[in-house]
Amino acid sequence: MMNLIEHYINHFNQRYANLEFHERQDIRQDIAIKLISQGHKVRDNCSRAWVYTVVRNQCINHIRSKSKHLSIPNAQHYTDVESNETGLIPSLDEGHNVRLLQQMDCLQKIFDQIEAKETGKADVAMYTQYAFGLSYKEISKCSKRRVDAIGRRISILKKRLKKLAEECC
């Protein structure tokens, strides 16, 4: 089980984030604690899709908590939204799991096509930050680009994602 978790953390790290070794260890430890505390519930009903969802959500929560510590001058203070750290457990219905895996495959194809472009890796990184809830101002600080340029780029990316979703999925 821990090898699978390690594999998913490394996959998430390579695709969407640049987590340091100690951050990956923290995520691994948090997931292990969750699995141990819920052991009797998940022991017999643990699907790979569910484990991936737990790992992904924990990685996202880690990045979100890290982004809250960014010091941005004159930043507005947002109210913290509580999130479900483990996400919803997928149903045991095979049809649901198949659809979930198809959606994940579709997203993978879309992001592979975007990354193939000259500015693809930077676009995926920028859109991932946006999806994690960072504001345009926070993204502009990280990428050293103007706020209005970030807004235009994300708008273009949203349109491209919609078009690619229609074509690939």
Contacts in CASP RR format, 6 or more apart in sequence:
PFRMAT RR
TARGET T0000
AUTHOR 0000-0000-0000
METHOD contacts of the structure
MODEL  1
MMNLIEHYINHFNQRYANLEFHERQDIRQDIAIKLISQGHKVRDNCSRAW
VYTVVRNQCINHIRSKSKHLSIPNAQHYTDVESNETGLIPSLDEGHNVRL
LQQMDCLQKIFDQIEAKETGKADVAMYTQYAFGLSYKEISKCSKRRVDAI
GRRISILKKRLKKLAEECC
1 35 0 8 1.000
1 46 0 8 1.000
1 51 0 8 1.000
2 28 0 8 1.000
2 32 0 8 1.000
4 48 0 8 1.000
4 51 0 8 1.000
5 28 0 8 1.000
5 31 0 8 1.000
5 32 0 8 1.000
5 51 0 8 1.000
5 55 0 8 1.000
6 28 0 8 1.000
8 51 0 8 1.000
8 52 0 8 1.000
8 55 0 8 1.000
8 56 0 8 1.000
9 19 0 8 1.000
9 24 0 8 1.000
9 27 0 8 1.000
9 28 0 8 1.000
9 55 0 8 1.000
9 59 0 8 1.000
10 24 0 8 1.000
12 55 0 8 1.000
12 56 0 8 1.000
12 59 0 8 1.000
13 19 0 8 1.000
13 24 0 8 1.000
13 59 0 8 1.000
15 111 0 8 1.000
16 59 0 8 1.000
16 124 0 8 1.000
16 128 0 8 1.000
17 59 0 8 1.000
17 63 0 8 1.000
17 128 0 8 1.000
19 27 0 8 1.000
19 59 0 8 1.000
19 62 0 8 1.000
19 63 0 8 1.000
23 62 0 8 1.000
23 66 0 8 1.000
26 62 0 8 1.000
27 55 0 8 1.000
27 58 0 8 1.000
27 59 0 8 1.000
27 62 0 8 1.000
30 58 0 8 1.000
30 62 0 8 1.000
31 54 0 8 1.000
31 55 0 8 1.000
31 58 0 8 1.000
34 54 0 8 1.000
34 58 0 8 1.000
34 85 0 8 1.000
34 86 0 8 1.000
35 42 0 8 1.000
35 54 0 8 1.000
42 50 0 8 1.000
45 92 0 8 1.000
47 90 0 8 1.000
47 92 0 8 1.000
47 97 0 8 1.000
49 90 0 8 1.000
49 97 0 8 1.000
49 100 0 8 1.000
49 101 0 8 1.000
50 89 0 8 1.000
50 90 0 8 1.000
52 104 0 8 1.000
53 86 0 8 1.000
53 87 0 8 1.000
53 88 0 8 1.000
53 89 0 8 1.000
53 90 0 8 1.000
54 86 0 8 1.000
54 87 0 8 1.000
57 84 0 8 1.000
57 85 0 8 1.000
57 86 0 8 1.000
57 87 0 8 1.000
58 85 0 8 1.000
58 86 0 8 1.000
60 132 0 8 1.000
61 83 0 8 1.000
61 85 0 8 1.000
63 132 0 8 1.000
64 83 0 8 1.000
64 132 0 8 1.000
64 133 0 8 1.000
67 132 0 8 1.000
67 133 0 8 1.000
67 134 0 8 1.000
67 138 0 8 1.000
68 80 0 8 1.000
70 138 0 8 1.000
70 141 0 8 1.000
72 137 0 8 1.000
72 138 0 8 1.000
72 141 0 8 1.000
75 137 0 8 1.000
75 138 0 8 1.000
90 96 0 8 1.000
90 97 0 8 1.000
90 100 0 8 1.000
91 97 0 8 1.000
102 169 0 8 1.000
103 169 0 8 1.000
106 165 0 8 1.000
106 168 0 8 1.000
106 169 0 8 1.000
109 164 0 8 1.000
109 168 0 8 1.000
109 169 0 8 1.000
110 161 0 8 1.000
110 164 0 8 1.000
110 165 0 8 1.000
110 168 0 8 1.000
110 169 0 8 1.000
111 124 0 8 1.000
113 164 0 8 1.000
113 168 0 8 1.000
114 120 0 8 1.000
114 123 0 8 1.000
114 124 0 8 1.000
114 157 0 8 1.000
114 160 0 8 1.000
114 161 0 8 1.000
114 164 0 8 1.000
115 121 0 8 1.000
115 123 0 8 1.000
115 124 0 8 1.000
117 123 0 8 1.000
122 143 0 8 1.000
123 153 0 8 1.000
123 157 0 8 1.000
125 143 0 8 1.000
126 139 0 8 1.000
126 143 0 8 1.000
126 150 0 8 1.000
126 153 0 8 1.000
126 154 0 8 1.000
126 157 0 8 1.000
127 154 0 8 1.000
127 157 0 8 1.000
127 161 0 8 1.000
129 138 0 8 1.000
129 139 0 8 1.000
129 142 0 8 1.000
130 136 0 8 1.000
130 139 0 8 1.000
130 154 0 8 1.000
134 142 0 8 1.000
136 147 0 8 1.000
136 150 0 8 1.000
136 151 0 8 1.000
136 154 0 8 1.000
137 147 0 8 1.000
139 145 0 8 1.000
139 150 0 8 1.000
139 154 0 8 1.000
140 146 0 8 1.000
140 147 0 8 1.000
140 149 0 8 1.000
140 150 0 8 1.000
143 150 0 8 1.000
145 153 0 8 1.000
END
